[in-house]
C-alpha cells in the first residue's frame, strides 16, 4: 500500500469524562437566551422552561394497566 492509501488507526481512547472535558474546554456551551414566539412559529424549537396544563387531558383516567391489586 502506498503512503497515501494507508489506514490511520487511532488507539487512544478517552473516558466519557475526559471527552466531555476536552469538548467543554474548547467550545463555549451556554444558553443562547429566550424569546417569546407564537405557537405557530414554535415548531422545531426547545422550551426554555416547563409548561403545565390547567386541565387534565384527557379528562378521564386512561391507563392500559392499573397498578392496584
ABEGO torsion letter per residue (X at the ends): XBAAABBBBBABBBBAAAAAAAAAAABBBBBAEBBBBBAAAABGBBBABBBBBABBOBABBABABBABX
